[in-house]
Amino acid sequence: MRSFRSRLFPLLFVLVPCSCVQQPSAPGPLPELESASQPIIGGQPESGWEGVGALTFVWPGYGYMGSYCSGTLIAPQWVLTAAHCLTATESEGMELFPEIVSFFVGPDANPEKWGQLPEGKLFQADKFIPHPNYNPTWISSDIGLLHLAEPADGVPFYPINTKELVEEMIGTELLYVGYGVNNGVNQHGGGVKRSAKIALAAIDEKIYYSEFKGTGICFGDSGGPGLMLYPEDGTWHVTGVNSFVGGEGGSMDPCKDVYGDTRVDVFQDWVNEHINGPALVCTDDPSLCWCPEACKEGVCDNEVCKTTDCKHLYWCLAECGQDAECSKDCYVVSTDEANKQLGKLLGCMYQKCGWLDNEAWEVCVETSCKTQHDTCLPEVTGDASCAQVHGCIAGCAGAGYTCQMECAETGTAEAKAQLSAMYGCISKFCGDEPMTTYLQCVSENCSAEKYACLPPAGCSPSGGDCAEGYACFPAPTGVWDCFETEGFAMGDACDPKAEFPLHCADGLVCHTAANELSTCSPLCADDKECKEDEVCKTGILAEFPEAGTCVCRDDDEDGWCATDECDDGNDLVNPSLGELCDDGLDNDCDGQTDEGCDPPVPDETGEADVTADAVPEMTALPPSGGSSSGCAASPTPPRAAAALLAAAALAFFALARRRSRG
């Protein structure tokens, strides 16, 4: 007998819904859901068999999207379908959740317009139960149950076949009803109910087969029934569940070959265990409801979950990005009106603005979709300055996009414009800049936009003007501003190469002295910011010559502070020197002059004999770092100042970078 298992294709009608639009990017393409002419290949239009319906879904933001599978009502709240219709994943074109899936009863499941429901009955799903042994690789045990949130009152249902299929039944015509496409190559024409009779061709342990002979099933007929007439009482029973197409070759169209259906008689005990078991109630299974508050006396009232307006739905979807489950959670808590409004906005964005780049897209939306945009996203302003709004947004770290947008609404119109200009400039010029050069990039390209929103504090380098946890430090533009700090105290060891935040507390700078030790030292811009016996030694940061550190006064530059030597105007006088003879100076600052010097003895010529022993040796200068007062003798510029500054200023722009990167 011919093998029917060499090529297998699940019959899921794969739709590829667009992920929600993220500001300011344009939405992606929506799936093509064209009107169908012949979903079951060679079949007839069908307005009967009302208990056979379509599995349809609503995509968050876009609304009702039409059918993707078929199914059969076998009890008032139970639909029999294929397991792969309940377990489709993103890799197969979409992710499915009960909250976005409904059972549609009617002849045409295609949307009238984007997001608009067709004529028919729609019953919300609340639970998927694929068979536990379903194997998507081998498409085995491909049978599942979809539970409805409420009974499909007024809709007939069909019992399942309990008779064992035997070889004597081969050749029997079975009736197929479904919403599949009419061409397996281009997969067009799905969503319309059709019926056809196809003979049973072969029987396996858990599957039976039929072959294309002028009529057949195709993608989108997945989960639909093969119905067998019981001649003894004239009733129709669900004999099989459409699972796959496959075979050894033949037509280029995979749907004009061989079809496999899961035998319902083999799985009748599993089906009956569920449909005849205890009723599903939310007190036992909270997942049946869209939110915990919806469960009331065992029944879900999902309307109480719908509290979100269009604006917050838009923000929620933007934050979710490509996360389908997250998008679903946004949808289920949004009012029906919010979903309609957002559907109109996104539909307009897609149809009229398409794949324009960011700037052109924004202009297009503002002009072509203004009504829809203003309805969903009305302009809201407050009285906060740009700096206050930015501070609020910076505080949203980890709280998400909605937090950021709520912060933005607290700003004045001018503040919003300034914030947009600053973020836009940083995104354009510095969005991909590494941290080591990011601050310099902002300074060179966006300083005007930055300081229009965030005026510099104009703080004193000596400290006292910044809020707790911040320190005054020079920005690349030369202005003094407040930056976040770890608060190391004066004299504490620090790392001048460390990135944001600053190590040293307000009024201090991480300074590397001549002895190559880096400590937190007093920061200054001029002498008046130092103590009376100190001066501001500038040039300690090569890129910012106006920045300095307070060091002791040393007018003669001999390495000794004026307070620690007896004459700061003469570099031949300090405590480190030995006494020089006959210069009339107290060279070693011990209060005596020329002590220990013997008068020279005349030689035979009458000249004084001056020997090496008569001139005392000069002792070495004090160790690098200065005298006992701790003043630095001759500080050298740190080599990592640029890295320190770049890291320190990141506090202002961390959020902007996240936003610019999406």
DOSEVEX-318991 format. One record per residue (C-alpha): x, y, z; residue number from 1. Coordinates in nm, 4 decimals, m for minus. Each point is the difference from the previous one (the first is absolute). Example, Ala and Ser with C-alpha at 12.3 -4.5 7.8 and 13.67 -1.06 7.14 Angstrom:
// residues 2
px  py  pz  i
1.2300  m0.4500  0.7800  1
0.1370  0.3440  m0.0660  2
This chain:
// residues 662
px  py  pz  i
0.0000  0.0000  0.0000  1
0.1228  0.3509  m0.0802  2
0.1679  0.1878  0.2864  3
m0.1780  0.3202  0.0954  4
0.2587  0.1306  0.2453  5
0.3040  0.1068  m0.1972  6
m0.0879  0.3765  m0.0082  7
m0.2021  0.1704  0.2717  8
m0.1268  0.3588  0.0134  9
m0.2204  0.1172  0.2870  10
m0.3131  0.1705  m0.1281  11
0.0318  0.3136  0.2097  12
m0.0843  0.3088  m0.2058  13
0.2976  0.2106  0.1099  14
m0.0682  0.3702  0.0354  15
0.2831  0.2349  0.0872  16
m0.1410  0.2797  0.2135  17
0.1995  0.3181  0.0343  18
0.1534  0.0695  0.3362  19
m0.1308  0.3177  0.1629  20
0.1432  0.3257  m0.1203  21
0.2653  0.1621  0.2170  22
0.0339  0.3735  m0.0046  23
0.1399  0.1434  m0.2193  24
0.0236  m0.2951  m0.2405  25
m0.2677  m0.0794  m0.2547  26
m0.2008  m0.3213  0.0419  27
0.0923  m0.3025  m0.2027  28
m0.2146  m0.1704  m0.2647  29
m0.3287  m0.1557  0.1008  30
m0.0875  m0.3525  m0.1129  31
m0.1854  m0.0402  m0.3253  32
m0.3512  m0.1254  0.0783  33
m0.1611  m0.0048  m0.3407  34
m0.3555  m0.0971  m0.0735  35
m0.0183  m0.3653  m0.0905  36
m0.1662  m0.1721  m0.2893  37
0.0710  m0.3708  0.0621  38
0.1616  m0.0769  0.3379  39
m0.0523  m0.3773  m0.0209  40
0.1515  m0.0801  m0.3386  41
m0.2789  m0.0808  m0.2406  42
m0.2576  0.0348  0.2779  43
m0.3321  0.1785  0.0096  44
m0.0958  0.3159  0.1913  45
m0.1550  m0.1070  0.3278  46
m0.2502  0.1863  0.2185  47
m0.1068  m0.3099  0.1906  48
0.1850  m0.2204  0.2460  49
m0.0154  0.2872  0.2468  50
0.1783  m0.1987  0.2692  51
0.3162  0.0029  m0.2145  52
0.1684  0.3349  0.0533  53
0.3241  0.1877  m0.0434  54
0.2670  0.0642  0.2592  55
0.0633  0.3727  m0.0276  56
0.2207  0.2426  0.1857  57
0.0266  0.3649  0.0926  58
0.3468  0.1526  m0.0186  59
0.0638  0.2680  0.2650  60
m0.0332  0.3419  m0.1563  61
m0.1256  m0.1151  m0.3397  62
m0.3224  m0.1684  0.1020  63
m0.1686  m0.3030  m0.1530  64
0.2320  m0.1754  m0.2462  65
m0.2120  m0.2886  m0.1341  66
0.0425  m0.3776  0.0031  67
0.3050  m0.2211  0.0210  68
m0.1506  m0.3461  0.0750  69
m0.3318  m0.1838  0.0092  70
m0.1763  m0.1871  0.2781  71
m0.3171  m0.1850  0.0950  72
m0.2347  0.0654  0.2910  73
m0.0430  m0.3361  0.1754  74
m0.1612  0.1305  0.3209  75
m0.1460  0.3393  0.0950  76
0.3375  0.1268  0.1299  77
0.2456  m0.2282  m0.1801  78
0.1560  0.0258  m0.3464  79
0.1960  m0.2923  m0.1447  80
0.2968  0.1033  m0.2136  81
0.3631  m0.0863  m0.0775  82
0.2653  0.0334  0.2717  83
0.2185  0.2046  m0.2324  84
m0.2803  0.2596  m0.0227  85
0.0409  0.0591  0.3741  86
0.3784  m0.0057  0.0226  87
0.1105  0.2178  m0.2924  88
0.3073  0.2049  0.0929  89
0.1773  0.3072  m0.1292  90
0.2242  m0.2174  m0.2177  91
m0.3152  m0.1171  m0.1815  92
m0.1150  0.3548  m0.0647  93
m0.1920  0.0884  0.3158  94
m0.0355  m0.0743  0.3690  95
m0.3422  m0.1036  0.1249  96
m0.1668  0.0508  0.3360  97
m0.3617  m0.0735  0.1006  98
m0.0540  0.3703  0.0715  99
0.0410  0.0940  m0.3673  100
m0.1762  m0.3037  m0.1558  101
m0.3731  m0.0458  m0.0658  102
m0.2194  m0.2624  m0.1682  103
m0.1828  0.1591  m0.2927  104
m0.3294  m0.1375  m0.1272  105
m0.1013  0.1249  m0.3436  106
0.0676  m0.0481  m0.3726  107
0.2789  0.2610  m0.0384  108
0.2560  0.0635  0.2769  109
0.1926  0.2728  m0.1850  110
m0.0044  0.3500  0.1539  111
m0.2223  0.2537  m0.1737  112
0.2698  0.2678  0.0388  113
0.3131  0.0187  0.2108  114
m0.1024  m0.1170  0.3419  115
m0.3741  m0.0116  m0.0755  116
m0.1987  m0.3135  0.0809  117
m0.1892  m0.1824  m0.2775  118
m0.3611  m0.1110  0.0326  119
m0.0185  m0.3069  0.2194  120
0.0350  m0.1159  0.3594  121
0.3239  0.0250  0.1946  122
0.0659  m0.2052  0.3142  123
0.3039  0.0845  0.2135  124
0.2472  m0.2758  0.0883  125
0.1331  m0.0266  0.3541  126
0.2117  m0.3167  m0.0008  127
0.2077  m0.2098  m0.2415  128
0.0465  m0.3726  0.0655  129
0.2276  m0.1634  m0.2595  130
0.0461  m0.3746  0.0402  131
0.2909  m0.0622  0.2395  132
0.1672  m0.2374  m0.2491  133
m0.0138  0.2392  m0.2937  134
0.3316  m0.0036  m0.1874  135
0.0423  0.2920  m0.2428  136
0.2992  m0.1633  m0.1697  137
m0.1882  m0.3130  m0.1023  138
m0.3444  0.1623  0.0153  139
m0.1235  m0.2817  0.2186  140
m0.2908  0.0114  0.2491  141
m0.0999  0.3224  m0.1778  142
m0.3278  0.0553  0.1793  143
m0.1086  0.2639  0.2479  144
m0.2910  0.1649  0.1759  145
m0.0875  0.3674  0.0215  146
m0.2231  0.1005  0.2897  147
m0.2390  0.2923  m0.0431  148
m0.0526  0.2623  0.2678  149
m0.3782  m0.0463  m0.0300  150
m0.2235  m0.2566  m0.1727  151
m0.0639  0.0442  m0.3729  152
m0.3746  0.0131  0.0522  153
m0.2071  m0.0560  m0.3121  154
0.2847  m0.1616  m0.1919  155
m0.0349  m0.3738  m0.0794  156
0.2837  m0.2271  0.1041  157
0.1132  m0.3363  m0.1390  158
0.0806  m0.3164  0.1958  159
0.3344  m0.1690  m0.0488  160
0.0320  m0.3345  m0.1754  161
0.0433  m0.2901  0.2396  162
0.0067  m0.2781  m0.2608  163
0.3357  m0.1537  m0.0811  164
0.1093  0.0687  m0.3563  165
0.0563  m0.3271  m0.1871  166
0.1261  m0.0828  m0.3496  167
m0.3520  m0.0697  m0.1202  168
m0.0681  0.3738  0.0329  169
0.2669  0.0928  m0.2589  170
m0.1741  0.1665  m0.2925  171
m0.2692  0.1520  0.2232  172
m0.0600  0.3659  m0.0801  173
0.0584  0.2376  0.2886  174
m0.1263  0.3578  0.0084  175
0.2642  0.2694  0.0615  176
m0.0876  0.3540  0.1079  177
0.2539  0.2765  0.0555  178
0.1290  0.3528  m0.0574  179
0.3288  m0.0794  m0.1746  180
0.1727  0.1503  m0.3041  181
m0.0707  m0.1188  m0.3542  182
0.3606  m0.0090  m0.1182  183
0.2882  m0.1549  0.1891  184
0.2612  0.1961  m0.1955  185
m0.1075  0.3618  0.0538  186
m0.2273  m0.0795  0.2998  187
m0.2717  0.2413  m0.1076  188
m0.3720  m0.0310  0.0453  189
m0.0315  m0.0973  0.3669  190
m0.2745  0.0983  0.2419  191
m0.3106  m0.1167  m0.1896  192
m0.1822  m0.3159  0.1056  193
m0.0074  m0.2741  m0.2648  194
m0.0884  m0.3664  m0.0020  195
0.1021  m0.3008  m0.2093  196
m0.0309  m0.3776  0.0034  197
0.3208  m0.2013  m0.0114  198
0.0339  m0.3790  0.0213  199
0.1878  m0.1696  0.2840  200
0.3160  m0.1457  m0.1631  201
0.1988  m0.1740  0.2753  202
m0.0024  m0.0577  0.3759  203
0.2937  0.0050  0.2422  204
0.0161  m0.0575  0.3732  205
m0.0844  0.3615  0.0939  206
m0.0465  0.1642  m0.3405  207
m0.2094  m0.0509  m0.3098  208
0.0756  0.1309  m0.3486  209
m0.1809  0.1355  m0.3019  210
0.1247  0.1097  m0.3425  211
m0.0594  0.2927  m0.2311  212
m0.2311  m0.0912  m0.2838  213
m0.1428  0.3307  m0.1082  214
m0.0735  0.1117  0.3558  215
0.2187  0.0251  0.3068  216
0.0916  0.1861  0.3154  217
0.2749  0.2567  0.0452  218
0.1619  0.2486  0.2396  219
m0.2594  0.1526  0.2300  220
m0.2145  m0.3161  m0.0020  221
0.2159  m0.1193  0.2914  222
m0.2121  m0.1150  0.2908  223
m0.3120  m0.0292  m0.2144  224
m0.2010  m0.3209  m0.0030  225
m0.0316  m0.3032  m0.2168  226
m0.3673  m0.0870  0.0610  227
m0.1435  m0.3510  m0.0363  228
m0.3699  m0.0731  m0.0399  229
m0.1392  m0.2714  0.2271  230
m0.2525  m0.1699  m0.2288  231
m0.1885  m0.1579  0.2868  232
m0.1250  0.3306  0.1359  233
0.0992  0.2553  m0.2655  234
0.2290  0.1984  0.2305  235
0.3430  0.1415  m0.0807  236
0.2958  m0.0676  0.2245  237
0.3485  0.1529  0.0101  238
0.2231  m0.2785  m0.1251  239
0.3268  0.1854  m0.0515  240
0.1821  0.3281  0.0607  241
0.1825  0.1470  m0.3006  242
0.3711  m0.0110  0.0835  243
0.2375  0.0083  m0.2977  244
0.0567  m0.0321  m0.3720  245
0.2779  m0.2215  m0.1315  246
0.1034  m0.2772  m0.2307  247
0.2724  m0.1170  m0.2335  248
m0.0252  0.2586  m0.2753  249
m0.2281  0.1001  m0.2797  250
m0.1378  0.3495  m0.0296  251
0.2012  0.3135  0.0714  252
m0.2931  0.0971  0.2186  253
0.0481  m0.1856  0.3321  254
m0.3759  0.0038  0.0561  255
m0.0667  m0.2086  m0.3116  256
0.1415  m0.3189  0.1423  257
m0.0739  m0.1959  0.3182  258
m0.1720  0.1082  0.3231  259
0.0378  m0.1337  0.3534  260
m0.2677  0.0217  0.2690  261
0.0357  m0.0900  0.3663  262
m0.2421  m0.2829  0.0814  263
m0.2476  0.1213  0.2611  264
m0.1047  m0.3522  0.1000  265
0.3549  m0.0688  0.1252  266
m0.0102  0.3072  0.2277  267
m0.3657  m0.0204  0.1065  268
0.0822  m0.0783  0.3649  269
0.2253  0.3062  0.0276  270
m0.2643  0.2217  m0.1642  271
m0.2831  m0.1287  0.2183  272
0.2105  0.0366  0.3147  273
0.0057  0.3747  m0.0597  274
m0.3415  0.0779  m0.1466  275
m0.1848  m0.2244  0.2486  276
0.2183  0.0872  0.2982  277
m0.0564  0.2700  0.2619  278
m0.0787  0.3427  m0.1394  279
0.2943  0.2372  m0.0303  280
m0.0374  0.2832  0.2501  281
0.2356  0.2871  0.0739  282
0.0052  m0.0719  0.3713  283
0.1843  m0.3225  m0.0889  284
0.1859  0.1354  m0.3034  285
0.0757  0.3752  0.0285  286
0.1579  0.0000  m0.3479  287
m0.3505  m0.0106  m0.1480  288
m0.0458  0.3704  0.0829  289
0.1885  0.2954  m0.1439  290
0.0676  0.1487  0.3417  291
m0.0501  m0.1276  0.3580  292
m0.2844  0.2467  0.0645  293
m0.2033  m0.1548  m0.2831  294
m0.0694  m0.3257  0.1850  295
m0.3400  0.0270  0.1673  296
m0.1610  m0.3092  0.1465  297
0.1938  m0.2234  m0.2381  298
m0.0951  0.1953  m0.3138  299
0.2240  0.2499  m0.1796  300
m0.1241  0.3527  m0.0544  301
0.2877  0.1191  m0.2164  302
m0.1602  0.3385  m0.0588  303
0.1285  0.1136  0.3410  304
0.3556  m0.0435  m0.1344  305
m0.0542  0.2526  m0.2791  306
0.1099  0.3319  0.1487  307
0.2822  0.1225  m0.2265  308
m0.0599  0.2807  m0.2520  309
0.1523  0.0264  m0.3496  310
0.2950  0.2108  0.1109  311
0.1142  m0.2426  0.2672  312
m0.0627  m0.2937  m0.2322  313
0.2295  0.1635  m0.2573  314
0.2700  0.0585  0.2604  315
m0.0391  m0.3537  0.1323  316
0.0407  m0.1549  m0.3461  317
0.2978  0.2234  m0.0771  318
0.1690  m0.1238  0.3163  319
m0.0710  m0.3641  m0.0887  320
0.1765  0.0204  m0.3350  321
0.0112  m0.3503  m0.1525  322
m0.1238  m0.1783  0.3136  323
m0.3322  m0.1540  m0.1077  324
m0.1069  m0.1079  0.3483  325
0.0675  0.3472  0.1341  326
m0.2068  0.1496  m0.2851  327
m0.2819  m0.2365  0.0852  328
0.0024  0.1210  0.3596  329
m0.0320  0.3591  m0.1254  330
m0.2977  m0.0958  m0.2143  331
m0.2058  m0.1828  0.2588  332
m0.0029  0.2940  0.2453  333
m0.0951  0.2560  m0.2654  334
m0.3539  0.1092  m0.0683  335
m0.1658  m0.0985  m0.3264  336
m0.0053  0.3677  m0.0978  337
0.3740  0.0300  0.0681  338
0.0717  m0.2952  m0.2258  339
m0.2167  0.1447  m0.2776  340
0.1701  0.3396  0.0234  341
0.3479  m0.1504  m0.0063  342
m0.0956  m0.2278  m0.2871  343
m0.1063  0.3034  m0.2050  344
0.3217  0.1848  0.0860  345
0.2306  m0.2900  m0.0841  346
m0.2000  m0.0815  m0.3123  347
0.0406  0.3592  m0.1194  348
0.3711  m0.0018  0.0845  349
0.0502  m0.3150  m0.2004  350
m0.2166  0.0835  m0.2979  351
0.1054  0.3638  m0.0442  352
0.3527  0.0158  0.1420  353
0.1248  m0.3536  m0.0624  354
0.3739  m0.0505  0.0237  355
0.1125  0.3641  m0.0027  356
0.3071  0.0750  0.2082  357
m0.0414  0.1558  0.3444  358
m0.0116  0.3696  m0.0840  359
m0.2176  m0.0422  m0.3092  360
m0.2205  m0.2432  0.1902  361
m0.0598  0.2505  0.2800  362
m0.0942  0.2723  m0.2480  363
m0.2330  m0.2397  m0.1806  364
m0.1749  m0.1043  0.3208  365
m0.0400  0.3623  0.1111  366
m0.1586  0.0985  m0.3300  367
m0.1778  m0.3117  m0.1291  368
m0.1071  m0.1621  0.3275  369
m0.0485  0.3070  0.2209  370
m0.3625  m0.0781  0.0897  371
0.0755  m0.3599  0.0996  372
0.3192  0.1053  0.1809  373
m0.1662  0.2769  0.2010  374
m0.2919  m0.2267  0.0922  375
0.2277  m0.2704  0.1398  376
0.2880  0.2180  0.1195  377
m0.1392  0.3390  0.1027  378
0.2565  0.2655  0.0900  379
0.0398  0.0418  0.3773  380
0.2248  0.2638  0.1574  381
0.0964  0.1012  0.3532  382
0.2169  0.2640  0.1619  383
0.3296  m0.1892  0.0429  384
0.3228  0.1273  m0.1581  385
0.2061  m0.2061  m0.2412  386
0.2525  m0.0722  0.2758  387
m0.2791  m0.1173  0.2325  388
m0.1480  m0.2240  m0.2697  389
0.3432  m0.1448  m0.0753  390
0.0566  m0.0663  0.3687  391
m0.3360  m0.1750  0.0197  392
0.0852  m0.2152  m0.3025  393
0.3406  m0.0847  0.1448  394
m0.1830  m0.1252  0.3089  395
m0.2008  m0.2416  m0.2177  396
0.2958  m0.2359  m0.0336  397
m0.1507  m0.3469  0.0011  398
m0.3563  0.1344  0.0174  399
m0.0590  m0.0047  m0.3746  400
m0.1217  0.2098  m0.2898  401
m0.3337  0.0951  0.1559  402
0.1819  0.1624  0.2923  403
0.2115  0.2025  m0.2414  404
m0.2993  0.1211  m0.1987  405
m0.1905  0.0957  0.3139  406
0.3047  0.2055  0.1013  407
m0.0029  0.1693  m0.3414  408
m0.3618  0.1056  0.0491  409
0.0950  0.2011  0.3084  410
0.2084  0.2402  m0.2117  411
m0.0977  0.3241  m0.1656  412
m0.0195  0.0134  m0.3783  413
0.3374  0.1755  m0.0007  414
0.1502  m0.2636  0.2298  415
m0.1206  m0.2794  m0.2284  416
0.1493  0.1712  m0.3030  417
0.3328  0.0464  0.1793  418
0.0040  m0.3600  0.1184  419
m0.0822  m0.1283  m0.3475  420
0.2744  0.2145  m0.1519  421
0.2568  m0.1242  0.2516  422
m0.0894  m0.3677  m0.0332  423
m0.0278  0.0303  m0.3780  424
0.3442  0.1599  m0.0310  425
0.1651  m0.2548  0.2278  426
m0.1675  m0.2846  m0.1861  427
0.1093  0.1379  m0.3374  428
0.3625  0.0754  0.0801  429
0.0947  m0.2108  0.3009  430
m0.2401  m0.2940  0.0149  431
0.2679  m0.2527  m0.0942  432
0.2922  0.1772  0.1636  433
0.2070  m0.2068  0.2484  434
m0.0005  0.1154  0.3616  435
0.3570  0.1244  m0.0162  436
m0.0859  0.2602  m0.2651  437
m0.3717  0.0453  0.0616  438
0.0251  0.3098  0.2186  439
0.2378  0.1708  m0.2403  440
m0.2395  m0.0810  m0.2858  441
m0.2892  0.1604  0.1860  442
0.2135  0.3031  0.0811  443
0.1085  0.0476  m0.3602  444
m0.3381  m0.0597  m0.1633  445
m0.2805  0.0597  0.2483  446
0.1225  0.2410  0.2682  447
m0.2551  0.2666  m0.0979  448
m0.2904  m0.2467  0.0155  449
0.1291  m0.1532  0.3231  450
0.0414  0.3283  0.1857  451
m0.3303  0.1373  m0.1308  452
m0.1641  m0.2869  0.1883  453
0.2507  m0.0467  0.2780  454
0.1616  0.3342  0.0852  455
0.3335  m0.0491  0.1791  456
m0.0103  0.0384  0.3752  457
0.2752  0.2615  m0.0074  458
0.1190  m0.1571  0.3231  459
0.3185  0.0820  0.1907  460
0.2836  m0.2531  m0.0406  461
0.0707  0.0362  0.3702  462
m0.3376  m0.1652  0.0674  463
m0.3215  0.0758  0.1786  464
m0.2310  0.0726  m0.2955  465
m0.1025  m0.3510  m0.1110  466
m0.2691  m0.2256  0.1418  467
0.0910  m0.2922  0.2198  468
0.1646  m0.2753  m0.2012  469
0.1276  0.2426  m0.2653  470
0.3293  0.1831  m0.0453  471
0.1046  0.3094  m0.1942  472
0.2196  m0.0834  m0.2967  473
0.0915  0.1639  m0.3332  474
m0.2017  m0.1061  m0.3050  475
0.1734  m0.0233  m0.3397  476
m0.1398  0.3418  m0.0945  477
0.1888  0.1562  0.2897  478
m0.3027  0.0682  0.2221  479
m0.0143  m0.1340  0.3534  480
m0.2857  m0.2367  0.0619  481
m0.1209  m0.2591  0.2530  482
0.0593  m0.3699  m0.0681  483
m0.0753  m0.3151  0.1963  484
0.2747  m0.1096  0.2401  485
0.0924  m0.2896  0.2259  486
0.1075  0.2499  0.2659  487
0.3591  m0.1028  0.0796  488
0.1526  0.2329  0.2634  489
0.3168  0.2098  m0.0286  490
0.3117  m0.2168  0.0073  491
m0.1892  m0.3152  m0.0996  492
0.1604  m0.2038  m0.2751  493
m0.1856  0.0295  m0.3295  494
0.0313  m0.1132  m0.3598  495
0.0254  0.2810  m0.2571  496
m0.0839  m0.2537  m0.2710  497
m0.3266  m0.1003  0.1662  498
m0.3139  0.0660  m0.1989  499
m0.3282  0.1490  0.1177  500
m0.0764  0.0896  0.2724  501
0.2754  0.2289  0.1364  502
0.1995  m0.1489  0.2845  503
0.0662  0.3121  0.2088  504
m0.2482  0.2025  0.2008  505
m0.1092  0.3555  m0.0768  506
0.2970  0.2397  0.0045  507
0.2557  m0.2720  m0.0762  508
0.1659  m0.1471  m0.3069  509
0.1809  m0.3283  m0.0541  510
0.3528  0.1368  m0.0433  511
0.3153  m0.1918  m0.0836  512
0.3003  0.1654  0.1675  513
0.3670  m0.0158  m0.0969  514
0.0404  m0.3154  0.2035  515
m0.2659  m0.1605  m0.2230  516
m0.2369  m0.0482  0.2944  517
m0.3606  0.0923  m0.0845  518
m0.2051  0.1501  0.2821  519
m0.3023  0.2235  0.0366  520
0.1399  0.3535  0.0213  521
m0.1622  0.3460  0.0275  522
m0.1386  0.1194  m0.3345  523
0.0194  0.3651  m0.1078  524
m0.0106  0.2402  m0.2909  525
0.1917  0.2940  0.1560  526
0.1962  0.0922  0.3141  527
m0.2969  0.1510  0.1851  528
m0.1567  m0.3460  0.0269  529
0.2978  m0.1287  0.2022  530
0.1187  0.0666  0.3543  531
0.2019  0.3118  0.0795  532
0.3334  m0.1833  m0.0139  533
m0.0934  m0.1943  m0.3166  534
m0.0209  0.0721  m0.3714  535
m0.2042  m0.1627  m0.2781  536
0.2387  m0.1923  m0.2190  537
m0.1837  m0.0315  m0.3317  538
0.0800  m0.2248  m0.2932  539
m0.0450  m0.3232  0.1921  540
m0.2524  m0.1154  m0.2634  541
0.1531  0.0389  m0.3432  542
m0.3302  0.0450  m0.1827  543
m0.1272  0.2625  0.2466  544
0.2808  0.2443  0.0885  545
m0.2271  0.2047  0.2256  546
m0.0383  m0.2935  0.2411  547
0.2506  m0.0265  0.2811  548
0.0668  m0.1212  0.3507  549
0.0928  0.1971  0.3120  550
0.3663  m0.0351  0.0946  551
0.2100  0.1823  0.2566  552
0.1651  0.3253  m0.1057  553
0.3586  m0.0511  m0.1211  554
0.1179  0.3204  m0.1634  555
0.3586  m0.1095  m0.0426  556
m0.1104  m0.3390  m0.1400  557
0.2507  m0.1907  0.2087  558
m0.2546  m0.2647  0.0992  559
m0.0613  0.1426  0.3474  560
m0.3175  0.1727  0.1116  561
0.0405  0.3610  0.1104  562
m0.1269  m0.0960  0.3455  563
0.2713  m0.2638  0.0377  564
0.3114  0.1971  m0.0913  565
0.1571  0.3207  0.1280  566
0.0300  0.1848  m0.3313  567
m0.2398  m0.0880  m0.2834  568
0.1633  0.2565  m0.2252  569
0.3308  m0.1811  m0.0338  570
0.0395  m0.3503  m0.1384  571
0.3353  m0.0293  0.1872  572
m0.1853  m0.0022  0.3283  573
m0.2130  m0.2897  0.1327  574
0.0328  m0.2655  0.2720  575
0.1331  m0.2593  m0.2441  576
0.3181  0.1922  m0.0795  577
0.3353  m0.0057  0.1760  578
0.1576  0.3258  0.1154  579
0.1989  0.1824  m0.2642  580
0.2952  0.1981  0.1271  581
0.0598  0.3682  m0.0456  582
m0.3370  0.0760  m0.1743  583
m0.1533  0.1700  0.2987  584
m0.3158  m0.2208  m0.0212  585
m0.1605  m0.2401  0.2413  586
m0.0072  m0.2688  m0.2697  587
m0.1356  m0.2830  0.2187  588
m0.2513  0.2164  0.1867  589
0.1362  m0.0904  0.3436  590
0.0243  0.3632  0.1158  591
0.3766  0.0252  m0.0475  592
0.2121  0.1310  m0.2824  593
0.3210  m0.1634  m0.1279  594
0.0187  m0.2216  0.3058  595
0.2708  m0.2663  m0.0091  596
0.2049  0.1931  m0.2497  597
0.3743  0.0381  0.1017  598
0.1918  0.3016  m0.1285  599
0.2132  m0.0939  m0.2999  600
0.3750  m0.0504  0.0689  601
0.2363  0.1886  m0.2368  602
0.2432  m0.2200  m0.1937  603
0.3543  0.0857  m0.0984  604
m0.1264  0.2392  m0.2651  605
m0.2243  0.1711  0.2512  606
m0.3239  m0.1346  m0.1618  607
m0.2592  m0.1778  0.2057  608
0.0039  m0.3785  m0.0356  609
m0.3545  m0.0943  m0.0761  610
m0.0471  m0.3791  0.0005  611
m0.2987  m0.2122  m0.0714  612
m0.0392  m0.0675  0.3688  613
m0.0523  0.3715  0.0622  614
m0.3280  0.0024  m0.1993  615
m0.2718  m0.2088  0.1574  616
m0.2000  m0.2281  m0.2335  617
m0.3532  0.1088  m0.1014  618
m0.2501  m0.2499  0.1229  619
m0.2635  m0.1379  m0.2285  620
m0.3351  0.1712  m0.0533  621
m0.2912  m0.1391  0.1986  622
m0.1867  m0.2942  m0.1505  623
m0.2497  0.0750  m0.2748  624
m0.3149  0.1353  0.1547  625
0.1565  0.3011  0.1721  626
0.0817  0.0899  0.3552  627
m0.1457  m0.1204  0.3233  628
m0.3110  0.2025  m0.0771  629
m0.0848  m0.2463  m0.2752  630
0.0092  0.2568  m0.2819  631
0.0815  m0.1335  m0.3436  632
0.3320  0.1233  m0.1347  633
m0.0480  m0.0186  m0.3734  634
m0.3151  m0.1887  m0.1002  635
m0.0129  m0.1529  m0.3445  636
m0.3150  m0.0166  m0.2137  637
m0.1865  m0.3348  0.0300  638
0.0005  m0.2009  m0.3184  639
m0.3560  m0.1271  0.0384  640
m0.1815  0.3302  0.0493  641
m0.1978  m0.0363  m0.3233  642
m0.1375  m0.3385  0.1020  643
m0.0982  0.1367  0.3412  644
m0.1883  0.2936  m0.1461  645
m0.1737  m0.2029  m0.2647  646
m0.1210  m0.2433  0.2632  647
m0.1008  0.2706  0.2472  648
m0.2372  0.1776  m0.2373  649
m0.1873  m0.3154  m0.1010  650
m0.2575  0.0716  0.2689  651
m0.1547  0.2623  m0.2248  652
m0.0200  m0.2162  m0.3078  653
m0.0472  m0.3614  0.1092  654
m0.3742  0.0119  m0.0668  655
0.0415  0.1739  m0.3328  656
0.2263  m0.2819  m0.1184  657
m0.2505  m0.2641  0.1045  658
m0.2779  0.1867  m0.1755  659
0.2004  0.0531  m0.3156  660
0.0843  m0.3690  m0.0172  661
m0.3669  m0.0957  0.0333  662
